[in-house]
Amino acid sequence: MKPNFAAMILGGTGQVGGAAVAELLAIPECREVVMVTRKPIAARSRVRNVVLDTGAADFAERTAALARETLNQGAVSAVSCVGVGSGSSRWSEEQLQRLEVGVVGAFARGCHDAGIAQFCLLSAVGSTARSRFRYVRIMGMKEDTVRNIGFTRLAIFRPGIIVGNAHTPVWLGWLGSLVPGSFGNIDQRILGRSIAAEIALHSREAGEVSRENAAMKKLAAQL
């Protein structure tokens, strides 16, 4: 495990993002979690909240400035846990792209331009920009956008049905328990722990890795 690292996270106030923040703070070697939000959040030990306008034209530049400042204190990894969840059906395709591709892409570019080498991206199982299904297609577009930025280490997390999540209906979790493999259930605490484990254990590695349910559970168990 690498000593004295920090994590910059976008989407840390959401369900999965909150789980990832909690798991990162449980690691003594994590000196700080920098949460980029649109509105102020309650103060917490070892959490630094930085409010940025994610829709501003200079969001990537402001992210880069924050990342450089944080890198001055030691190693930093970046995380995007942005996701609309069950409300995605009420969003237009343009709105979803603006968030999932535009905002996440700008955050990733800022982190990369500042010199952050490792990026963790929350996506979804089966994601591909060639899909006929809108949500899966946009998740694939998001993956391609971040992939093309050129991080030394890119870890993509593709969960199936996320249980323990306020956005997941009880009936869907029950259905997911009957579905084996990548499209079945994964607890959001395990998902959050796998993101924390990627940062703590694999930041010095290079290349891209995509993890679905089984791989995330295995990784989480290593922490």
Biotite code that builds the C-alpha atoms (Angstrom):
import biotite.structure as struc

atoms = struc.array([
    struc.Atom([0.000, 0.000, 0.000], chain_id="A", res_id=1, res_name="MET", atom_name="CA", element="C"),
    struc.Atom([1.354, 3.388, -0.969], chain_id="A", res_id=2, res_name="LYS", atom_name="CA", element="C"),
    struc.Atom([2.021, 5.801, 1.907], chain_id="A", res_id=3, res_name="PRO", atom_name="CA", element="C"),
    struc.Atom([0.495, 9.262, 2.260], chain_id="A", res_id=4, res_name="ASN", atom_name="CA", element="C"),
    struc.Atom([-1.870, 9.525, -0.672], chain_id="A", res_id=5, res_name="PHE", atom_name="CA", element="C"),
    struc.Atom([-4.881, 11.713, -1.368], chain_id="A", res_id=6, res_name="ALA", atom_name="CA", element="C"),
    struc.Atom([-7.932, 11.263, -3.564], chain_id="A", res_id=7, res_name="ALA", atom_name="CA", element="C"),
    struc.Atom([-9.841, 13.889, -5.530], chain_id="A", res_id=8, res_name="MET", atom_name="CA", element="C"),
    struc.Atom([-13.411, 12.803, -6.099], chain_id="A", res_id=9, res_name="ILE", atom_name="CA", element="C"),
    struc.Atom([-16.276, 14.091, -8.203], chain_id="A", res_id=10, res_name="LEU", atom_name="CA", element="C"),
    struc.Atom([-19.680, 12.691, -7.270], chain_id="A", res_id=11, res_name="GLY", atom_name="CA", element="C"),
    struc.Atom([-18.642, 11.965, -3.695], chain_id="A", res_id=12, res_name="GLY", atom_name="CA", element="C"),
    struc.Atom([-21.973, 13.087, -2.239], chain_id="A", res_id=13, res_name="THR", atom_name="CA", element="C"),
    struc.Atom([-23.887, 10.376, -4.090], chain_id="A", res_id=14, res_name="GLY", atom_name="CA", element="C"),
    struc.Atom([-24.612, 6.860, -2.908], chain_id="A", res_id=15, res_name="GLN", atom_name="CA", element="C"),
    struc.Atom([-21.626, 5.087, -4.469], chain_id="A", res_id=16, res_name="VAL", atom_name="CA", element="C"),
    struc.Atom([-19.393, 8.129, -4.071], chain_id="A", res_id=17, res_name="GLY", atom_name="CA", element="C"),
    struc.Atom([-20.224, 8.318, -0.377], chain_id="A", res_id=18, res_name="GLY", atom_name="CA", element="C"),
    struc.Atom([-19.314, 4.652, 0.031], chain_id="A", res_id=19, res_name="ALA", atom_name="CA", element="C"),
    struc.Atom([-15.991, 5.252, -1.737], chain_id="A", res_id=20, res_name="ALA", atom_name="CA", element="C"),
    struc.Atom([-15.225, 8.264, 0.480], chain_id="A", res_id=21, res_name="VAL", atom_name="CA", element="C"),
    struc.Atom([-15.977, 6.242, 3.625], chain_id="A", res_id=22, res_name="ALA", atom_name="CA", element="C"),
    struc.Atom([-13.697, 3.409, 2.508], chain_id="A", res_id=23, res_name="GLU", atom_name="CA", element="C"),
    struc.Atom([-10.886, 5.815, 1.606], chain_id="A", res_id=24, res_name="LEU", atom_name="CA", element="C"),
    struc.Atom([-11.116, 7.505, 5.016], chain_id="A", res_id=25, res_name="LEU", atom_name="CA", element="C"),
    struc.Atom([-10.864, 4.089, 6.665], chain_id="A", res_id=26, res_name="ALA", atom_name="CA", element="C"),
    struc.Atom([-7.339, 3.745, 5.220], chain_id="A", res_id=27, res_name="ILE", atom_name="CA", element="C"),
    struc.Atom([-4.779, 5.353, 7.573], chain_id="A", res_id=28, res_name="PRO", atom_name="CA", element="C"),
    struc.Atom([-2.423, 6.101, 4.671], chain_id="A", res_id=29, res_name="GLU", atom_name="CA", element="C"),
    struc.Atom([-5.041, 8.320, 3.019], chain_id="A", res_id=30, res_name="CYS", atom_name="CA", element="C"),
    struc.Atom([-4.064, 11.804, 4.154], chain_id="A", res_id=31, res_name="ARG", atom_name="CA", element="C"),
    struc.Atom([-7.018, 13.609, 2.569], chain_id="A", res_id=32, res_name="GLU", atom_name="CA", element="C"),
    struc.Atom([-10.104, 13.237, 0.411], chain_id="A", res_id=33, res_name="VAL", atom_name="CA", element="C"),
    struc.Atom([-10.784, 16.312, -1.706], chain_id="A", res_id=34, res_name="VAL", atom_name="CA", element="C"),
    struc.Atom([-14.469, 16.420, -2.594], chain_id="A", res_id=35, res_name="MET", atom_name="CA", element="C"),
    struc.Atom([-15.375, 18.621, -5.556], chain_id="A", res_id=36, res_name="VAL", atom_name="CA", element="C"),
    struc.Atom([-19.012, 19.662, -5.208], chain_id="A", res_id=37, res_name="THR", atom_name="CA", element="C"),
    struc.Atom([-21.420, 22.263, -6.551], chain_id="A", res_id=38, res_name="ARG", atom_name="CA", element="C"),
    struc.Atom([-22.633, 23.192, -3.055], chain_id="A", res_id=39, res_name="LYS", atom_name="CA", element="C"),
    struc.Atom([-20.886, 23.215, 0.348], chain_id="A", res_id=40, res_name="PRO", atom_name="CA", element="C"),
    struc.Atom([-21.108, 20.069, 2.455], chain_id="A", res_id=41, res_name="ILE", atom_name="CA", element="C"),
    struc.Atom([-20.739, 19.475, 6.190], chain_id="A", res_id=42, res_name="ALA", atom_name="CA", element="C"),
    struc.Atom([-17.195, 19.499, 7.555], chain_id="A", res_id=43, res_name="ALA", atom_name="CA", element="C"),
    struc.Atom([-15.537, 16.125, 8.179], chain_id="A", res_id=44, res_name="ARG", atom_name="CA", element="C"),
    struc.Atom([-12.121, 15.116, 9.415], chain_id="A", res_id=45, res_name="SER", atom_name="CA", element="C"),
    struc.Atom([-9.600, 14.596, 6.576], chain_id="A", res_id=46, res_name="ARG", atom_name="CA", element="C"),
    struc.Atom([-12.146, 15.772, 4.015], chain_id="A", res_id=47, res_name="VAL", atom_name="CA", element="C"),
    struc.Atom([-11.575, 19.020, 2.131], chain_id="A", res_id=48, res_name="ARG", atom_name="CA", element="C"),
    struc.Atom([-14.560, 20.370, 0.290], chain_id="A", res_id=49, res_name="ASN", atom_name="CA", element="C"),
    struc.Atom([-13.942, 22.567, -2.739], chain_id="A", res_id=50, res_name="VAL", atom_name="CA", element="C"),
    struc.Atom([-17.001, 24.120, -4.376], chain_id="A", res_id=51, res_name="VAL", atom_name="CA", element="C"),
    struc.Atom([-16.704, 24.530, -8.158], chain_id="A", res_id=52, res_name="LEU", atom_name="CA", element="C"),
    struc.Atom([-19.212, 25.330, -10.865], chain_id="A", res_id=53, res_name="ASP", atom_name="CA", element="C"),
    struc.Atom([-19.156, 22.077, -12.822], chain_id="A", res_id=54, res_name="THR", atom_name="CA", element="C"),
    struc.Atom([-21.036, 23.691, -15.691], chain_id="A", res_id=55, res_name="GLY", atom_name="CA", element="C"),
    struc.Atom([-18.603, 26.575, -16.140], chain_id="A", res_id=56, res_name="ALA", atom_name="CA", element="C"),
    struc.Atom([-16.482, 26.844, -19.258], chain_id="A", res_id=57, res_name="ALA", atom_name="CA", element="C"),
    struc.Atom([-13.325, 26.868, -17.120], chain_id="A", res_id=58, res_name="ASP", atom_name="CA", element="C"),
    struc.Atom([-14.225, 23.858, -14.960], chain_id="A", res_id=59, res_name="PHE", atom_name="CA", element="C"),
    struc.Atom([-11.341, 21.788, -16.366], chain_id="A", res_id=60, res_name="ALA", atom_name="CA", element="C"),
    struc.Atom([-8.855, 24.606, -15.694], chain_id="A", res_id=61, res_name="GLU", atom_name="CA", element="C"),
    struc.Atom([-10.101, 25.097, -12.139], chain_id="A", res_id=62, res_name="ARG", atom_name="CA", element="C"),
    struc.Atom([-9.894, 21.353, -11.558], chain_id="A", res_id=63, res_name="THR", atom_name="CA", element="C"),
    struc.Atom([-6.309, 21.369, -12.834], chain_id="A", res_id=64, res_name="ALA", atom_name="CA", element="C"),
    struc.Atom([-5.372, 24.192, -10.451], chain_id="A", res_id=65, res_name="ALA", atom_name="CA", element="C"),
    struc.Atom([-6.866, 22.291, -7.523], chain_id="A", res_id=66, res_name="LEU", atom_name="CA", element="C"),
    struc.Atom([-5.115, 19.085, -8.566], chain_id="A", res_id=67, res_name="ALA", atom_name="CA", element="C"),
    struc.Atom([-1.725, 20.834, -8.786], chain_id="A", res_id=68, res_name="ARG", atom_name="CA", element="C"),
    struc.Atom([-2.195, 22.286, -5.325], chain_id="A", res_id=69, res_name="GLU", atom_name="CA", element="C"),
    struc.Atom([-3.071, 18.868, -3.931], chain_id="A", res_id=70, res_name="THR", atom_name="CA", element="C"),
    struc.Atom([-0.144, 17.202, -5.725], chain_id="A", res_id=71, res_name="LEU", atom_name="CA", element="C"),
    struc.Atom([2.210, 19.576, -3.926], chain_id="A", res_id=72, res_name="ASN", atom_name="CA", element="C"),
    struc.Atom([1.486, 17.603, -0.759], chain_id="A", res_id=73, res_name="GLN", atom_name="CA", element="C"),
    struc.Atom([2.144, 14.157, -2.265], chain_id="A", res_id=74, res_name="GLY", atom_name="CA", element="C"),
    struc.Atom([0.585, 11.468, -4.435], chain_id="A", res_id=75, res_name="ALA", atom_name="CA", element="C"),
    struc.Atom([-2.981, 12.013, -5.663], chain_id="A", res_id=76, res_name="VAL", atom_name="CA", element="C"),
    struc.Atom([-5.461, 9.785, -7.477], chain_id="A", res_id=77, res_name="SER", atom_name="CA", element="C"),
    struc.Atom([-8.722, 10.952, -9.038], chain_id="A", res_id=78, res_name="ALA", atom_name="CA", element="C"),
    struc.Atom([-12.177, 9.384, -8.944], chain_id="A", res_id=79, res_name="VAL", atom_name="CA", element="C"),
    struc.Atom([-15.459, 10.051, -10.710], chain_id="A", res_id=80, res_name="SER", atom_name="CA", element="C"),
    struc.Atom([-18.514, 8.484, -9.099], chain_id="A", res_id=81, res_name="CYS", atom_name="CA", element="C"),
    struc.Atom([-20.928, 10.681, -11.021], chain_id="A", res_id=82, res_name="VAL", atom_name="CA", element="C"),
    struc.Atom([-24.172, 8.938, -11.863], chain_id="A", res_id=83, res_name="GLY", atom_name="CA", element="C"),
    struc.Atom([-27.833, 9.854, -12.196], chain_id="A", res_id=84, res_name="VAL", atom_name="CA", element="C"),
    struc.Atom([-29.177, 6.571, -10.849], chain_id="A", res_id=85, res_name="GLY", atom_name="CA", element="C"),
    struc.Atom([-32.885, 5.756, -11.070], chain_id="A", res_id=86, res_name="SER", atom_name="CA", element="C"),
    struc.Atom([-33.709, 9.295, -12.217], chain_id="A", res_id=87, res_name="GLY", atom_name="CA", element="C"),
    struc.Atom([-31.964, 8.847, -15.559], chain_id="A", res_id=88, res_name="SER", atom_name="CA", element="C"),
    struc.Atom([-35.249, 8.020, -17.292], chain_id="A", res_id=89, res_name="SER", atom_name="CA", element="C"),
    struc.Atom([-36.445, 11.558, -16.604], chain_id="A", res_id=90, res_name="ARG", atom_name="CA", element="C"),
    struc.Atom([-33.373, 13.130, -18.199], chain_id="A", res_id=91, res_name="TRP", atom_name="CA", element="C"),
    struc.Atom([-33.062, 13.852, -21.891], chain_id="A", res_id=92, res_name="SER", atom_name="CA", element="C"),
    struc.Atom([-30.152, 12.342, -23.791], chain_id="A", res_id=93, res_name="GLU", atom_name="CA", element="C"),
    struc.Atom([-28.635, 15.813, -24.097], chain_id="A", res_id=94, res_name="GLU", atom_name="CA", element="C"),
    struc.Atom([-28.833, 16.349, -20.328], chain_id="A", res_id=95, res_name="GLN", atom_name="CA", element="C"),
    struc.Atom([-27.258, 12.971, -19.619], chain_id="A", res_id=96, res_name="LEU", atom_name="CA", element="C"),
    struc.Atom([-24.439, 13.605, -22.063], chain_id="A", res_id=97, res_name="GLN", atom_name="CA", element="C"),
    struc.Atom([-23.809, 17.039, -20.582], chain_id="A", res_id=98, res_name="ARG", atom_name="CA", element="C"),
    struc.Atom([-23.281, 15.471, -17.150], chain_id="A", res_id=99, res_name="LEU", atom_name="CA", element="C"),
    struc.Atom([-21.818, 12.043, -17.830], chain_id="A", res_id=100, res_name="GLU", atom_name="CA", element="C"),
    struc.Atom([-19.626, 12.991, -20.779], chain_id="A", res_id=101, res_name="VAL", atom_name="CA", element="C"),
    struc.Atom([-19.186, 16.753, -20.498], chain_id="A", res_id=102, res_name="GLY", atom_name="CA", element="C"),
    struc.Atom([-18.711, 17.299, -16.757], chain_id="A", res_id=103, res_name="VAL", atom_name="CA", element="C"),
    struc.Atom([-16.873, 14.031, -16.095], chain_id="A", res_id=104, res_name="VAL", atom_name="CA", element="C"),
    struc.Atom([-14.697, 14.583, -19.165], chain_id="A", res_id=105, res_name="GLY", atom_name="CA", element="C"),
    struc.Atom([-13.770, 18.111, -18.036], chain_id="A", res_id=106, res_name="ALA", atom_name="CA", element="C"),
    struc.Atom([-12.913, 16.856, -14.542], chain_id="A", res_id=107, res_name="PHE", atom_name="CA", element="C"),
    struc.Atom([-10.754, 14.090, -15.995], chain_id="A", res_id=108, res_name="ALA", atom_name="CA", element="C"),
    struc.Atom([-8.952, 16.482, -18.362], chain_id="A", res_id=109, res_name="ARG", atom_name="CA", element="C"),
    struc.Atom([-8.165, 18.847, -15.529], chain_id="A", res_id=110, res_name="GLY", atom_name="CA", element="C"),
    struc.Atom([-6.783, 16.037, -13.389], chain_id="A", res_id=111, res_name="CYS", atom_name="CA", element="C"),
    struc.Atom([-4.660, 14.701, -16.250], chain_id="A", res_id=112, res_name="HIS", atom_name="CA", element="C"),
    struc.Atom([-3.344, 18.136, -17.229], chain_id="A", res_id=113, res_name="ASP", atom_name="CA", element="C"),
    struc.Atom([-2.182, 18.684, -13.655], chain_id="A", res_id=114, res_name="ALA", atom_name="CA", element="C"),
    struc.Atom([-0.201, 15.441, -13.666], chain_id="A", res_id=115, res_name="GLY", atom_name="CA", element="C"),
    struc.Atom([-2.494, 12.936, -11.924], chain_id="A", res_id=116, res_name="ILE", atom_name="CA", element="C"),
    struc.Atom([-1.661, 9.504, -13.322], chain_id="A", res_id=117, res_name="ALA", atom_name="CA", element="C"),
    struc.Atom([-4.459, 7.300, -11.923], chain_id="A", res_id=118, res_name="GLN", atom_name="CA", element="C"),
    struc.Atom([-8.168, 7.777, -12.625], chain_id="A", res_id=119, res_name="PHE", atom_name="CA", element="C"),
    struc.Atom([-11.052, 5.622, -11.355], chain_id="A", res_id=120, res_name="CYS", atom_name="CA", element="C"),
    struc.Atom([-14.298, 5.837, -13.328], chain_id="A", res_id=121, res_name="LEU", atom_name="CA", element="C"),
    struc.Atom([-17.725, 4.601, -12.287], chain_id="A", res_id=122, res_name="LEU", atom_name="CA", element="C"),
    struc.Atom([-19.575, 3.252, -15.313], chain_id="A", res_id=123, res_name="SER", atom_name="CA", element="C"),
    struc.Atom([-22.077, 0.398, -15.771], chain_id="A", res_id=124, res_name="ALA", atom_name="CA", element="C"),
    struc.Atom([-22.070, -3.209, -16.897], chain_id="A", res_id=125, res_name="VAL", atom_name="CA", element="C"),
    struc.Atom([-22.221, -3.713, -20.655], chain_id="A", res_id=126, res_name="GLY", atom_name="CA", element="C"),
    struc.Atom([-21.324, -0.120, -21.481], chain_id="A", res_id=127, res_name="SER", atom_name="CA", element="C"),
    struc.Atom([-20.522, 0.609, -25.104], chain_id="A", res_id=128, res_name="THR", atom_name="CA", element="C"),
    struc.Atom([-21.010, 3.675, -27.270], chain_id="A", res_id=129, res_name="ALA", atom_name="CA", element="C"),
    struc.Atom([-22.488, 1.371, -29.940], chain_id="A", res_id=130, res_name="ARG", atom_name="CA", element="C"),
    struc.Atom([-25.424, 0.230, -27.802], chain_id="A", res_id=131, res_name="SER", atom_name="CA", element="C"),
    struc.Atom([-29.037, 0.795, -28.876], chain_id="A", res_id=132, res_name="ARG", atom_name="CA", element="C"),
    struc.Atom([-29.906, 1.472, -25.223], chain_id="A", res_id=133, res_name="PHE", atom_name="CA", element="C"),
    struc.Atom([-29.519, 5.119, -24.278], chain_id="A", res_id=134, res_name="ARG", atom_name="CA", element="C"),
    struc.Atom([-28.018, 4.798, -20.769], chain_id="A", res_id=135, res_name="TYR", atom_name="CA", element="C"),
    struc.Atom([-25.573, 2.066, -21.737], chain_id="A", res_id=136, res_name="VAL", atom_name="CA", element="C"),
    struc.Atom([-24.585, 4.039, -24.835], chain_id="A", res_id=137, res_name="ARG", atom_name="CA", element="C"),
    struc.Atom([-23.885, 7.208, -22.841], chain_id="A", res_id=138, res_name="ILE", atom_name="CA", element="C"),
    struc.Atom([-21.860, 5.251, -20.287], chain_id="A", res_id=139, res_name="MET", atom_name="CA", element="C"),
    struc.Atom([-19.816, 3.912, -23.205], chain_id="A", res_id=140, res_name="GLY", atom_name="CA", element="C"),
    struc.Atom([-19.333, 7.427, -24.524], chain_id="A", res_id=141, res_name="MET", atom_name="CA", element="C"),
    struc.Atom([-18.139, 8.499, -21.079], chain_id="A", res_id=142, res_name="LYS", atom_name="CA", element="C"),
    struc.Atom([-15.640, 5.637, -20.973], chain_id="A", res_id=143, res_name="GLU", atom_name="CA", element="C"),
    struc.Atom([-14.311, 6.537, -24.426], chain_id="A", res_id=144, res_name="ASP", atom_name="CA", element="C"),
    struc.Atom([-13.968, 10.206, -23.466], chain_id="A", res_id=145, res_name="THR", atom_name="CA", element="C"),
    struc.Atom([-11.907, 9.440, -20.368], chain_id="A", res_id=146, res_name="VAL", atom_name="CA", element="C"),
    struc.Atom([-9.954, 6.687, -22.140], chain_id="A", res_id=147, res_name="ARG", atom_name="CA", element="C"),
    struc.Atom([-8.853, 9.092, -24.861], chain_id="A", res_id=148, res_name="ASN", atom_name="CA", element="C"),
    struc.Atom([-7.422, 11.537, -22.308], chain_id="A", res_id=149, res_name="ILE", atom_name="CA", element="C"),
    struc.Atom([-4.498, 9.185, -21.761], chain_id="A", res_id=150, res_name="GLY", atom_name="CA", element="C"),
    struc.Atom([-4.125, 8.449, -18.050], chain_id="A", res_id=151, res_name="PHE", atom_name="CA", element="C"),
    struc.Atom([-1.223, 6.207, -17.121], chain_id="A", res_id=152, res_name="THR", atom_name="CA", element="C"),
    struc.Atom([-3.634, 4.089, -15.079], chain_id="A", res_id=153, res_name="ARG", atom_name="CA", element="C"),
    struc.Atom([-7.360, 3.966, -15.839], chain_id="A", res_id=154, res_name="LEU", atom_name="CA", element="C"),
    struc.Atom([-9.637, 1.730, -13.773], chain_id="A", res_id=155, res_name="ALA", atom_name="CA", element="C"),
    struc.Atom([-13.230, 1.426, -14.985], chain_id="A", res_id=156, res_name="ILE", atom_name="CA", element="C"),
    struc.Atom([-15.812, 0.019, -12.576], chain_id="A", res_id=157, res_name="PHE", atom_name="CA", element="C"),
    struc.Atom([-18.830, -1.605, -14.260], chain_id="A", res_id=158, res_name="ARG", atom_name="CA", element="C"),
    struc.Atom([-21.292, -2.742, -11.611], chain_id="A", res_id=159, res_name="PRO", atom_name="CA", element="C"),
    struc.Atom([-24.486, -4.629, -12.277], chain_id="A", res_id=160, res_name="GLY", atom_name="CA", element="C"),
    struc.Atom([-27.416, -3.923, -9.943], chain_id="A", res_id=161, res_name="ILE", atom_name="CA", element="C"),
    struc.Atom([-26.165, -1.880, -6.988], chain_id="A", res_id=162, res_name="ILE", atom_name="CA", element="C"),
    struc.Atom([-27.875, -2.954, -3.761], chain_id="A", res_id=163, res_name="VAL", atom_name="CA", element="C"),
    struc.Atom([-27.820, -0.988, -0.526], chain_id="A", res_id=164, res_name="GLY", atom_name="CA", element="C"),
    struc.Atom([-28.460, 2.022, -2.739], chain_id="A", res_id=165, res_name="ASN", atom_name="CA", element="C"),
    struc.Atom([-31.407, 4.379, -2.247], chain_id="A", res_id=166, res_name="ALA", atom_name="CA", element="C"),
    struc.Atom([-31.893, 4.532, -6.017], chain_id="A", res_id=167, res_name="HIS", atom_name="CA", element="C"),
    struc.Atom([-32.303, 0.756, -6.417], chain_id="A", res_id=168, res_name="THR", atom_name="CA", element="C"),
    struc.Atom([-35.894, -0.468, -5.926], chain_id="A", res_id=169, res_name="PRO", atom_name="CA", element="C"),
    struc.Atom([-36.344, -3.452, -3.625], chain_id="A", res_id=170, res_name="VAL", atom_name="CA", element="C"),
    struc.Atom([-37.864, -5.507, -6.441], chain_id="A", res_id=171, res_name="TRP", atom_name="CA", element="C"),
    struc.Atom([-34.831, -4.867, -8.650], chain_id="A", res_id=172, res_name="LEU", atom_name="CA", element="C"),
    struc.Atom([-32.469, -6.027, -5.909], chain_id="A", res_id=173, res_name="GLY", atom_name="CA", element="C"),
    struc.Atom([-34.562, -9.177, -5.527], chain_id="A", res_id=174, res_name="TRP", atom_name="CA", element="C"),
    struc.Atom([-34.417, -9.745, -9.270], chain_id="A", res_id=175, res_name="LEU", atom_name="CA", element="C"),
    struc.Atom([-30.673, -9.144, -9.256], chain_id="A", res_id=176, res_name="GLY", atom_name="CA", element="C"),
    struc.Atom([-30.223, -11.858, -6.640], chain_id="A", res_id=177, res_name="SER", atom_name="CA", element="C"),
    struc.Atom([-31.521, -14.335, -9.216], chain_id="A", res_id=178, res_name="LEU", atom_name="CA", element="C"),
    struc.Atom([-29.170, -13.156, -11.955], chain_id="A", res_id=179, res_name="VAL", atom_name="CA", element="C"),
    struc.Atom([-25.652, -14.586, -11.804], chain_id="A", res_id=180, res_name="PRO", atom_name="CA", element="C"),
    struc.Atom([-22.501, -12.863, -12.948], chain_id="A", res_id=181, res_name="GLY", atom_name="CA", element="C"),
    struc.Atom([-21.884, -9.333, -14.102], chain_id="A", res_id=182, res_name="SER", atom_name="CA", element="C"),
    struc.Atom([-25.546, -8.297, -14.410], chain_id="A", res_id=183, res_name="PHE", atom_name="CA", element="C"),
    struc.Atom([-26.437, -9.421, -10.885], chain_id="A", res_id=184, res_name="GLY", atom_name="CA", element="C"),
    struc.Atom([-26.151, -7.675, -7.541], chain_id="A", res_id=185, res_name="ASN", atom_name="CA", element="C"),
    struc.Atom([-23.203, -5.954, -5.924], chain_id="A", res_id=186, res_name="ILE", atom_name="CA", element="C"),
    struc.Atom([-23.408, -4.125, -2.608], chain_id="A", res_id=187, res_name="ASP", atom_name="CA", element="C"),
    struc.Atom([-22.458, -0.468, -2.874], chain_id="A", res_id=188, res_name="GLN", atom_name="CA", element="C"),
    struc.Atom([-20.121, -0.811, 0.129], chain_id="A", res_id=189, res_name="ARG", atom_name="CA", element="C"),
    struc.Atom([-18.174, -3.471, -1.775], chain_id="A", res_id=190, res_name="ILE", atom_name="CA", element="C"),
    struc.Atom([-18.138, -1.244, -4.836], chain_id="A", res_id=191, res_name="LEU", atom_name="CA", element="C"),
    struc.Atom([-16.833, 1.679, -2.770], chain_id="A", res_id=192, res_name="GLY", atom_name="CA", element="C"),
    struc.Atom([-14.201, -0.537, -1.142], chain_id="A", res_id=193, res_name="ARG", atom_name="CA", element="C"),
    struc.Atom([-13.008, -1.793, -4.523], chain_id="A", res_id=194, res_name="SER", atom_name="CA", element="C"),
    struc.Atom([-12.452, 1.797, -5.673], chain_id="A", res_id=195, res_name="ILE", atom_name="CA", element="C"),
    struc.Atom([-10.487, 2.526, -2.502], chain_id="A", res_id=196, res_name="ALA", atom_name="CA", element="C"),
    struc.Atom([-8.472, -0.675, -2.989], chain_id="A", res_id=197, res_name="ALA", atom_name="CA", element="C"),
    struc.Atom([-7.601, 0.258, -6.573], chain_id="A", res_id=198, res_name="GLU", atom_name="CA", element="C"),
    struc.Atom([-6.167, 3.555, -5.336], chain_id="A", res_id=199, res_name="ILE", atom_name="CA", element="C"),
    struc.Atom([-4.363, 2.098, -2.335], chain_id="A", res_id=200, res_name="ALA", atom_name="CA", element="C"),
    struc.Atom([-2.926, -0.990, -4.026], chain_id="A", res_id=201, res_name="LEU", atom_name="CA", element="C"),
    struc.Atom([-2.601, -0.345, -7.768], chain_id="A", res_id=202, res_name="HIS", atom_name="CA", element="C"),
    struc.Atom([-1.737, 3.313, -8.297], chain_id="A", res_id=203, res_name="SER", atom_name="CA", element="C"),
    struc.Atom([1.803, 2.531, -9.474], chain_id="A", res_id=204, res_name="ARG", atom_name="CA", element="C"),
    struc.Atom([0.621, 0.198, -12.217], chain_id="A", res_id=205, res_name="GLU", atom_name="CA", element="C"),
    struc.Atom([0.048, 1.252, -15.817], chain_id="A", res_id=206, res_name="ALA", atom_name="CA", element="C"),
    struc.Atom([-2.628, 0.464, -18.358], chain_id="A", res_id=207, res_name="GLY", atom_name="CA", element="C"),
    struc.Atom([-6.401, 0.155, -18.352], chain_id="A", res_id=208, res_name="GLU", atom_name="CA", element="C"),
    struc.Atom([-8.408, -2.314, -16.311], chain_id="A", res_id=209, res_name="VAL", atom_name="CA", element="C"),
    struc.Atom([-12.178, -2.846, -16.400], chain_id="A", res_id=210, res_name="SER", atom_name="CA", element="C"),
    struc.Atom([-13.783, -4.548, -13.419], chain_id="A", res_id=211, res_name="ARG", atom_name="CA", element="C"),
    struc.Atom([-17.231, -6.092, -13.227], chain_id="A", res_id=212, res_name="GLU", atom_name="CA", element="C"),
    struc.Atom([-18.952, -7.596, -10.179], chain_id="A", res_id=213, res_name="ASN", atom_name="CA", element="C"),
    struc.Atom([-16.713, -10.604, -9.487], chain_id="A", res_id=214, res_name="ALA", atom_name="CA", element="C"),
    struc.Atom([-13.480, -8.674, -10.003], chain_id="A", res_id=215, res_name="ALA", atom_name="CA", element="C"),
    struc.Atom([-14.676, -5.826, -7.781], chain_id="A", res_id=216, res_name="MET", atom_name="CA", element="C"),
    struc.Atom([-15.577, -8.225, -4.984], chain_id="A", res_id=217, res_name="LYS", atom_name="CA", element="C"),
    struc.Atom([-12.166, -9.885, -5.261], chain_id="A", res_id=218, res_name="LYS", atom_name="CA", element="C"),
    struc.Atom([-10.379, -6.520, -5.207], chain_id="A", res_id=219, res_name="LEU", atom_name="CA", element="C"),
    struc.Atom([-12.402, -5.248, -2.244], chain_id="A", res_id=220, res_name="ALA", atom_name="CA", element="C"),
    struc.Atom([-11.394, -8.329, -0.253], chain_id="A", res_id=221, res_name="ALA", atom_name="CA", element="C"),
    struc.Atom([-7.729, -7.345, -0.619], chain_id="A", res_id=222, res_name="GLN", atom_name="CA", element="C"),
    struc.Atom([-8.182, -4.152, 1.369], chain_id="A", res_id=223, res_name="LEU", atom_name="CA", element="C"),
])
